[in-house]
Structure formats: C-alpha cells, structure tokens
Amino acid sequence: MAKLLYATISSLDGYVADENGKFDWAEPDEEVHAFVNDLERSAGTHLYGRRLYEVLLAWETMDERPDQPQVILDFAEIWQAADKIVYSRTLEAVSSARTRIEREFDPEAVRKLKATSEHDLLIGGPELAAHAVRAGLVDEYHLFLAPVLVGGGKRALPDGVRVDLELLDERRFASGFIYPRYGTRP
C-alpha cells in the first residue's frame, strides 16, 4: 500500500505564505532543493490544490529555459514525470501533461488510490492537505522549516485536528532550514 506524504515549506511559526500572500522567504537553496528532489522522486502521483498547481505549473517548461542549474532541471524532470491530480471547482482546464482535474476531494477515492498505487502519493497545498489530515489519510509529514518568522498568513497545518506523530527523521541544512519527518502513530 502506498503512503500519502504531505510535504511543505513553512516559516518556523507555521505559515506557507505571509499575510500578504508572499512566500519569497521560502525559496530553498541548492542543498535543500536537492533534498526535496530526492523526496519527490519516489512519489508517482502528486495531489494539488489549484493555487499550488498554478505556482508549480512553471516546472512544465522550466527545462526549456537556458542555463538552468542541474538541481532545477532535475526537479523539472521529476515534476513532469509525475501524474498530477488538481482539486478545483474553478479551474477550466489543465496546462500540463499527465494531469487531470477533480472537482471535489473524495477521501474514499484517495484511500483507493493509496491501496492501488505502486508508488507513494504526495499531497501539496495547505487547504487540500487539511482535508486529507482531517480524513486521517496522511501517513507522513515532511516539513521544511525556513529560518524566518512571518507572524501570520496561510497556515501549513490545519487547526482543530489532533494527530499523534512520531519523529522518523531529521536534518539540518547550512542555510538554516530544518527538516523533520513525522509518521502518524497507529
């Protein structure tokens, strides 16, 4: 059975974007980016909310831009090779290969996908991930904590839900990022 992994970059105080919607403070350096690449390489399907999909859509053609560092080309290849499901009530059409739209988040459909997938699933976007967290679907939390406090904005993790976790791995990066990986306790 595949696992559902929630991976996100957040500020130390738990936000993926500040009160103005900015997340420029979250840009990973080459060391962190390479680590994220290795994490995402194992996922066969990515589940995205519309806003995150629209941000990540640039990776569909990133490899066509001149003079890209190898870490960028590597991520573009990983992103392009993954199947993508975008959850949106408003998105009319997708602009990337291997991508389909679902109008509603259906926990049962995700459970079936986990049961039948050969590779892990990756979920991104805090609002979409909140649905999966509340439904008890997330098996692992991969947090990349940026060395910044932003004081408010869009939360990385949902309020009003309790999940008991165990620390599975951790890593410190030269840039000050910290990576804790948690698994859900049975």
WOKARA-V50248 format. One record per backbone hydrogen bond with DSSP energy under -1.0 kcal/mol. CO is the residue of the C=O (numbers start at 0). NH is the residue of the N-H. If there is no record, write none. Layout:
# WOKARA-V50248
[[CO/NH] [CO/NH]]
This chain:
# WOKARA-V50248
[[2/120] [3/138] [3/139] [4/122] [5/141] [7/143] [9/145] [10/13] [13/155] [14/10] [16/153] [17/20] [21/17] [22/25] [23/26] [28/32] [29/33] [30/34] [31/35] [32/36] [33/37] [34/38] [35/39] [36/40] [39/42] [43/82] [44/121] [45/84] [46/123] [47/86] [48/52] [49/53] [50/54] [51/55] [52/56] [55/58] [56/59] [57/60] [60/63] [61/64] [68/72] [69/73] [70/74] [71/75] [72/76] [73/77] [74/78] [75/79] [76/80] [77/81] [82/45] [83/99] [84/47] [85/101] [97/83] [99/85] [101/87] [105/109] [106/110] [107/111] [108/112] [109/113] [110/114] [111/115] [112/116] [113/1] [119/43] [119/44] [120/4] [121/46] [122/6] [124/128] [125/129] [126/130] [127/131] [128/132] [129/133] [130/134] [131/136] [132/135] [138/183] [139/5] [140/181] [141/7] [143/9] [144/177] [145/147] [147/11] [153/15] [163/184] [165/182] [168/180] [170/178] [172/175] [176/172] [177/144] [178/170] [179/142] [180/167] [180/168] [181/140] [182/165]]
